[in-house]
Amino acid sequence: MGSVSGDATHLSYPPARRDDSVVDDYHGVQVPDPYRWQAPTHQPTSPTLWWCSFLSQICGSAYAYGFFTSLRRLEDPSSKETEEFMDRQVELCEKVLAGCPDAENLRKEIKRLFDHPRYSAPIRRGNKYFYFHNSGMQDQSVLYMQDDLEGKAEVLFDPNTLSADGSVILTIFSISEDGNYMAYGLNENGSDWVTIHVMNTTDKQPMPDKLSWVKFSCMGWTHDGKGFFYGRFPAPRDGGDLDAGVEMNVNVNHQLCYHVVGTDQSEDIVCWKDPENPKHSFRASVTEDGKLRDLSTGNLIHQLPLDIGSISEISCRREDKEAFIGFVSFLSPVAKSFKIFPIQVFVPSKDGTKLPMFVMSKKDIKLDGSHPTLLHGYGGFNISITPSFSFARVVLCKNMGFIVCMANIRGGGEYGEEWHKAGALAMKQNCFDDFISCAEFLISDHYTSSTKLGIEGGSNGGLLVAASINQRPDLFQCALAGGGVMDMLRFHKFTIGMFQFQGKLQNPIDEAAEKYSFMAKMLGASWTE
């Protein structure tokens, strides 16, 4: 969802029919919902999510998880009337984007920077090392294995070969401790449902194992390599098919199971279930000694001498001779030569709470309020917004003179559970106050002005953006709200995957180029080499 101050009078938005007969009763309070029209007769399938990790590097990791446009669906996405309304919205969007002159420049430069080799931190299992590698523009990274760090790498599993149209995605994988087996989960056509398979890593041949009705699960191998723990839901009754799983009433009674390699799923052992709390779900992993572990006894081993950035991954075990540590920052892996510099400032919120905020820009810019500025926020679910790399944001700084800011507001996990609670439930307004305070700081300290300030956020951050432009429309010239949880009264009736798209999904580089060229136009920014 995009919003812009001032220009709206020049746009002719498609009319949406109102149905004032739709009224819900919440504890005696009558709440009209005029654009729901009617309850869905059947549920839509979710879109292909193959490009989420791809998008995270282009637009930033936090944004990727909530990028999808959150139109209300009015509320049956399969109805002809809704499809026609969506078609008119797309026509309007394409008309607006056609008037953004720098989309092609952004697209080319983002693609140029993105096309470089990338590696995951290796993991050691048995006498082999396993890691993912992407040559640059591959849709999915390829899993490699080699005998030692200097040995020849060989392809173990290439998920790009699973389907010609990219509709089958590798979502989870786990390798047995002896390195002889790999369990891996695939989803099709963007469904949240995953089917787990098992491969023999010696001959690279699939085993007959096939585990269904898996969703949002991890896999934990036992030390003997005979099997692994995983989570699943009961199969629907009355011959329900796979797509039925997007209905909320199916996602109950989660079970933690143990599967022995080479056996049928019907023989799996149900290790734990909680019928008294049918909406609870479980995850399991196996400790190094196979026993329960008290993590409160841990000690600091080494303080890493790092610049502003984040530890993206750590791969090591007690018996390993080496440790692999992944590091990411606003400038790593490819932007250190661009003379862009990040700093951290602290902003007083409405109630005096000090809020950390990262600010990235070219060096020695003059603070005269003239700079187009992008402010990003999230503020929810105890998630910390730490430094991460975004090709698009680097290009905005490098080629369009942007200042890019990441606000660490309450509701996140930056300062622990109390920081999270201070922005949750009845304290949610603190999130909005914090974000607004960061915007006011950027204006009062002359980084930018209200006519040059744009904001963005995805998922919970989409809600943040929507609330901010409603509470303080005077502060912002442009807003991008991706996948926002806009209807807090009914969002729980839909799963994460319940989005409906018409046609083929757009390449994420194109998505980034279009949304940021729109923002650049609204903020008066222009391209420079």
C-alpha positions in Angstrom: 0.0 0.0 0.0 1.4 3.4 -1.0 0.3 6.8 0.2 1.4 10.2 -0.7 0.5 13.6 0.8 -0.8 16.3 -1.6 -0.8 14.4 -4.8 -4.0 12.4 -4.0 -6.2 15.0 -5.5 -4.7 14.3 -9.0 -5.6 10.6 -8.7 -8.9 9.1 -9.6 -9.3 6.1 -7.2 -11.6 3.3 -8.2 -14.9 3.5 -6.2 -15.5 0.7 -3.7 -19.1 -0.3 -3.1 -20.3 0.1 0.5 -22.6 -2.4 2.2 -23.8 -0.8 5.4 -25.7 -4.0 6.4 -22.5 -5.7 7.5 -22.1 -4.9 11.2 -20.3 -6.9 13.8 -21.1 -7.0 17.5 -18.0 -6.9 19.8 -19.1 -7.2 23.4 -22.1 -5.0 22.8 -20.3 -2.5 20.6 -21.7 -2.3 17.0 -18.8 -2.0 14.5 -19.7 -1.5 10.8 -17.6 -3.2 8.2 -19.0 -1.8 4.9 -16.3 -3.2 2.6 -16.4 -6.8 3.7 -19.5 -7.4 1.6 -19.9 -11.1 2.4 -18.0 -13.9 4.1 -15.8 -15.9 1.7 -17.4 -19.0 0.2 -14.0 -20.7 0.0 -10.5 -19.7 0.9 -7.8 -18.7 -1.5 -4.5 -20.3 -1.8 -1.4 -18.4 -0.9 1.1 -17.0 -3.5 4.6 -18.3 -4.3 7.0 -17.1 -1.6 10.2 -18.2 -3.4 11.7 -14.7 -3.5 11.4 -13.8 0.2 15.1 -14.3 1.0 15.9 -12.7 -2.4 13.8 -9.7 -1.4 15.3 -9.4 2.0 18.7 -8.5 0.5 17.2 -6.1 -1.9 14.8 -4.2 0.3 16.1 -5.2 3.8 15.4 -8.3 5.9 12.6 -6.9 8.1 10.7 -5.6 5.1 10.7 -8.9 3.2 8.4 -10.8 5.6 5.6 -8.3 5.2 6.0 -7.0 1.7 2.8 -8.1 0.1 0.2 -5.5 -0.5 -2.6 -5.6 2.0 -5.8 -4.7 0.3 -8.8 -5.7 2.3 -9.9 -8.4 -0.1 -13.5 -7.1 0.4 -13.6 -9.9 1.7 -14.0 -12.7 -0.8 -11.0 -12.6 -3.2 -12.5 -15.1 -5.5 -15.6 -13.0 -6.4 -15.9 -11.3 -9.7 -16.6 -7.9 -8.1 -13.4 -8.1 -6.1 -11.4 -9.1 -9.1 -12.7 -6.2 -11.1 -11.9 -3.8 -8.2 -8.4 -5.2 -8.0 -8.0 -4.8 -11.8 -8.9 -1.1 -11.5 -6.4 -0.7 -8.7 -3.7 -2.3 -10.7 -4.5 0.0 -13.7 -4.2 3.1 -11.4 -0.9 1.8 -9.9 0.6 1.2 -13.3 -0.4 4.7 -14.4 1.3 6.2 -11.4 4.4 4.1 -11.7 4.7 5.0 -15.4 5.3 8.5 -14.3 8.3 7.7 -12.1 11.3 8.6 -14.3 14.0 6.8 -12.3 12.6 3.3 -12.0 14.8 1.9 -14.8 17.9 3.5 -13.3 17.1 1.9 -10.0 16.3 -1.4 -11.5 19.6 -1.6 -13.5 21.8 -0.5 -10.6 20.2 -2.8 -8.0 20.5 -5.7 -10.4 24.2 -4.9 -11.1 25.0 -4.8 -7.4 23.0 -7.9 -6.5 24.6 -10.0 -9.2 27.6 -11.3 -7.1 28.4 -14.6 -5.4 27.0 -15.3 -2.0 27.7 -18.1 0.5 26.2 -19.3 3.8 28.3 -20.3 6.8 29.3 -23.9 6.3 28.1 -26.6 8.8 30.1 -29.7 9.5 28.4 -33.1 9.8 30.3 -36.3 10.0 33.4 -35.8 7.8 31.9 -33.4 5.4 31.1 -29.7 5.1 27.7 -28.4 3.8 26.9 -24.9 2.7 24.6 -22.9 0.3 26.0 -20.9 -2.6 24.3 -18.5 -5.0 26.2 -17.5 -8.1 24.4 -14.2 -8.3 20.9 -14.2 -9.8 19.8 -17.7 -9.0 16.2 -17.9 -7.6 17.3 -20.3 -4.9 20.7 -21.0 -3.5 22.3 -24.4 -4.2 23.4 -26.8 -1.5 27.0 -28.0 -1.8 29.1 -30.4 0.1 32.9 -31.1 0.3 35.2 -33.4 2.2 37.3 -30.6 3.7 37.7 -26.8 3.5 40.2 -27.1 0.7 38.4 -29.9 -1.1 36.4 -29.9 -4.3 32.8 -28.8 -3.9 30.0 -30.9 -5.4 26.3 -30.1 -5.7 24.2 -32.0 -3.3 20.8 -30.5 -4.0 19.8 -27.8 -6.5 16.3 -26.6 -5.7 16.2 -24.6 -9.0 15.7 -27.9 -10.8 12.5 -28.8 -8.9 10.2 -26.9 -11.2 10.5 -25.0 -14.4 8.4 -22.0 -13.1 10.0 -21.8 -9.7 6.8 -22.9 -7.9 8.5 -25.6 -5.8 10.7 -24.2 -3.1 13.2 -25.6 -0.6 12.0 -24.2 2.8 13.8 -26.3 5.5 16.6 -28.8 5.7 18.5 -30.7 8.3 21.5 -33.0 8.0 22.0 -36.0 10.3 25.0 -35.9 12.7 26.9 -38.5 10.7 26.3 -36.6 7.4 24.7 -39.6 5.7 21.1 -38.3 5.4 19.4 -35.0 4.7 15.8 -34.3 5.5 14.4 -31.4 3.5 11.0 -29.7 3.2 9.4 -28.5 -0.1 6.4 -26.3 -0.6 4.5 -25.9 -3.9 2.7 -22.9 -5.3 3.4 -20.8 -2.3 1.4 -22.9 0.1 2.3 -22.8 3.8 2.2 -26.6 3.8 5.5 -28.4 3.5 6.2 -32.0 2.4 9.3 -33.5 4.0 11.6 -35.8 2.0 14.8 -37.7 2.9 17.9 -38.0 0.8 20.9 -40.3 1.1 23.9 -37.9 0.8 26.3 -40.7 -0.4 24.5 -41.5 -3.6 22.3 -38.3 -3.7 19.2 -40.4 -4.2 15.9 -39.7 -2.5 14.5 -42.2 0.0 10.9 -43.3 -0.1 10.0 -41.2 3.0 7.3 -38.6 2.5 5.9 -36.7 5.4 2.7 -34.6 4.8 0.7 -32.0 6.8 3.8 -30.2 8.0 3.7 -26.4 8.5 6.0 -24.0 10.3 8.2 -26.9 11.5 11.9 -27.5 12.2 13.6 -30.9 12.1 16.0 -32.3 14.8 18.0 -35.5 14.2 18.8 -37.8 17.0 22.5 -38.5 17.5 22.3 -42.0 16.1 21.1 -40.7 12.7 18.1 -43.1 12.7 15.5 -40.4 12.6 14.4 -36.9 13.5 11.7 -34.9 15.3 9.3 -32.7 13.4 5.9 -31.0 13.8 2.7 -31.7 11.9 -1.0 -31.2 12.0 -3.7 -34.0 11.7 -4.9 -34.6 8.2 -8.2 -33.0 7.4 -11.2 -35.2 7.7 -13.7 -36.0 4.9 -11.0 -36.0 2.2 -9.9 -32.4 2.6 -7.1 -31.4 0.2 -3.8 -29.6 0.8 -5.2 -26.1 0.1 -7.7 -26.6 2.9 -4.9 -25.9 5.3 -5.1 -22.2 4.8 -8.3 -22.2 6.9 -7.6 -21.3 10.5 -9.8 -24.0 11.9 -7.5 -26.7 10.4 -4.4 -25.3 12.0 -5.1 -26.8 15.5 -4.0 -29.8 17.5 -0.3 -29.6 16.5 1.8 -32.7 17.2 5.5 -33.2 17.8 6.4 -36.5 16.1 9.5 -38.7 15.6 10.1 -40.3 12.2 12.4 -43.2 11.6 14.2 -43.1 8.3 12.8 -45.6 5.8 9.4 -46.1 7.4 6.0 -44.8 6.5 4.6 -41.7 8.2 1.8 -43.7 9.7 4.4 -45.4 11.9 5.7 -42.2 13.3 5.7 -41.8 17.1 3.6 -38.9 18.5 5.9 -37.5 21.2 3.8 -34.6 22.4 0.4 -33.0 21.9 -1.6 -30.7 24.0 -5.4 -31.2 23.4 -6.2 -28.7 26.2 -4.5 -26.0 24.2 -5.3 -26.9 20.5 -3.8 -23.7 19.1 -0.4 -24.2 20.6 2.5 -25.4 18.4 5.8 -27.1 19.2 9.4 -27.1 18.0 12.1 -29.5 19.1 15.9 -29.8 18.8 18.4 -32.2 20.2 21.1 -31.0 22.5 24.7 -32.0 22.0 24.5 -34.6 24.9 20.9 -35.5 24.2 19.8 -34.2 27.6 18.0 -31.1 28.8 20.3 -28.0 29.1 20.3 -25.0 31.4 21.3 -22.1 29.2 21.5 -19.7 32.2 25.0 -21.1 33.0 26.6 -19.9 29.8 29.8 -17.7 29.9 31.1 -15.0 27.6 33.9 -16.6 25.6 35.0 -13.8 23.3 33.9 -10.3 22.4 34.1 -9.9 18.6 35.7 -6.6 17.5 33.0 -5.6 14.9 31.9 -2.3 13.4 28.2 -1.4 13.3 26.5 -4.6 12.1 25.0 -7.9 13.0 26.0 -11.5 13.5 23.9 -13.2 10.8 24.8 -16.8 11.6 27.1 -18.9 13.7 28.0 -22.4 12.8 30.0 -24.6 15.2 29.7 -27.4 17.7 31.6 -28.4 20.8 33.6 -31.0 18.9 34.4 -28.8 15.9 37.9 -27.4 15.4 36.6 -24.2 13.8 33.7 -21.8 14.0 32.1 -20.0 11.1 30.5 -16.6 11.8 28.5 -14.6 9.3 28.5 -10.8 9.5 26.3 -8.3 7.8 26.1 -4.5 8.0 24.5 -1.6 6.2 27.5 -1.6 3.8 28.6 -5.3 3.7 29.1 -7.1 1.4 29.5 -4.7 -1.6 29.1 -1.1 -0.6 32.2 -0.2 1.5 33.7 1.8 -1.4 30.7 4.0 -1.9 31.6 6.6 0.8 28.3 5.9 2.6 28.5 6.0 6.4 26.2 4.7 9.1 25.9 6.3 12.6 23.7 5.7 15.6 21.7 8.5 17.3 19.4 8.5 20.3 16.0 10.2 20.1 13.8 11.2 23.0 10.3 9.8 22.6 7.1 11.5 23.8 7.5 10.2 27.3 11.3 10.8 27.4 12.4 7.2 26.6 15.7 7.2 24.6 15.2 5.5 21.2 18.2 4.2 19.2 18.1 5.0 15.5 20.6 4.2 12.8 21.2 6.9 10.2 23.0 6.1 6.9 24.0 8.7 4.3 26.9 10.1 2.3 29.7 11.5 4.4 29.7 15.1 5.5 26.3 16.0 4.2 25.0 19.5 5.1 22.1 19.4 7.5 19.8 21.9 5.9 16.5 20.0 5.8 16.8 19.4 2.1 17.6 15.7 1.9 15.0 13.1 0.8 14.8 10.7 3.8 13.5 7.2 4.2 12.5 6.1 7.8 11.9 2.4 8.4 10.3 0.9 11.4 8.8 -2.3 12.8 8.3 -2.3 16.6 6.7 -5.7 17.4 6.8 -9.3 18.4 10.1 -8.9 20.4 12.0 -8.7 17.0 15.2 -6.6 17.0 15.8 -4.5 13.9 19.6 -4.8 13.7 21.9 -3.6 10.9 21.2 -5.5 7.6 22.2 -5.0 4.0 19.8 -3.7 1.4 20.9 -3.1 -2.2 18.0 -0.8 -2.8 18.7 1.4 0.2 22.4 1.7 -0.7 21.4 2.8 -4.2 19.1 5.4 -2.7 22.0 6.9 -0.7 24.6 6.6 -3.5 22.6 7.7 -6.5 19.7 9.7 -5.2 21.0 11.5 -2.2 18.8 9.8 0.3 19.3 9.6 4.1 18.1 6.1 5.2 17.1 5.6 8.9 16.2 2.5 10.9 14.2 3.3 14.1 14.5 0.9 17.0 11.2 1.6 18.7 9.5 -0.2 21.6 7.7 -3.4 20.9 10.8 -4.9 19.4 13.5 -6.9 21.3 16.4 -4.5 21.2 16.5 -4.1 25.0 14.8 -7.3 26.1 11.4 -8.3 27.3 10.5 -5.0 29.1 11.2 -3.1 25.9 8.9 -5.5 24.0 6.1 -5.2 26.6 6.3 -1.4 26.6 5.1 -1.5 23.0 2.6 -4.4 23.1 -1.2 -4.7 23.8 -2.4 -1.8 25.8 0.9 -0.1 25.4 0.9 -0.2 21.6 0.5 3.5 21.3 4.1 3.8 22.5 5.2 2.3 19.1 3.4 5.0 17.2 4.7 7.8 19.5 8.2 6.5 19.2 8.1 6.4 15.4 6.6 9.8 15.2 9.2 11.1 17.6 12.0 9.8 15.3 10.3 11.6 12.4 10.1 14.8 14.4 13.8 14.5 15.3 14.9 14.1 11.7 13.0 17.3 10.9 14.0 19.4 14.0 17.7 18.5 13.5 17.5 19.5 9.9 18.2 16.1 8.3 15.0 16.6 6.2 11.6 18.3 6.2 8.1 17.0 6.1 7.9 17.5 2.4 11.0 15.3 2.0 10.3 12.5 4.5 9.0 9.1 3.5 8.3 6.1 5.8 8.0 2.4 5.2 7.3 -0.8 7.1 6.1 -4.3 6.4 3.7 -6.6 8.3 3.6 -5.2 11.8 5.6 -2.3 10.4 2.8 -1.8 7.9 0.4 -1.3 10.8 2.9 1.2 12.2 3.0 3.2 9.0 -0.8 3.2 8.7 -1.2 4.4 12.2 1.5 7.1 11.9 0.0 8.7 8.7 -3.4 8.7 10.3 -2.2 10.3 13.6 0.3 12.7 12.0 -0.4 13.2 8.3 1.4 16.5 8.5 4.8 14.8 9.1 5.1 12.7 6.0 5.1 13.2 2.2 5.1 9.5 1.2 4.3 6.2 3.0 4.8 2.6 1.9 2.9 0.1 4.0 3.6 -3.5 3.0 1.3 -6.3 4.2 0.1 -4.3 7.1 -2.1 -5.8 9.8 -4.7 -3.2 9.2 -7.8 -4.8 10.6 -7.1 -5.7 14.2 -10.6 -7.1 14.7 -10.4 -9.8 12.1 -6.7 -10.4 11.2 -6.7 -13.6 13.3 -9.2 -15.2 10.9 -6.6 -15.4 8.2 -3.2 -17.2 8.1 0.1 -15.6 7.0 -0.2 -17.2 3.6 -3.7 -16.1 2.7 -3.0 -13.6 -0.1 -4.5 -13.6 -3.5 -2.5 -12.4 -6.6 -3.7 -12.3 -10.2 -1.1 -13.4 -12.7 2.6 -14.0 -12.3 4.5 -12.6 -9.3 6.8 -9.7 -10.1 10.6 -10.0 -9.8 11.6 -8.4 -6.5 14.2 -6.2 -8.2 11.3 -4.7 -10.2 9.3 -4.4 -7.0 12.1 -2.5 -5.3 12.7 -0.3 -8.3 9.0 0.7 -8.6 8.3 1.4 -5.0 11.4 3.4 -4.4 11.1 5.3 -7.7 7.6 6.3 -6.6 9.0 7.5 -3.2 11.8 9.3 -4.9 9.4 11.2 -7.2 7.2 12.1 -4.3 10.2 13.4 -2.3 11.7 15.3 -5.2 14.8 13.2 -5.5 16.6 12.7 -8.9 19.2 10.3 -10.2 22.9 11.0 -10.2 25.8 8.8 -11.3 
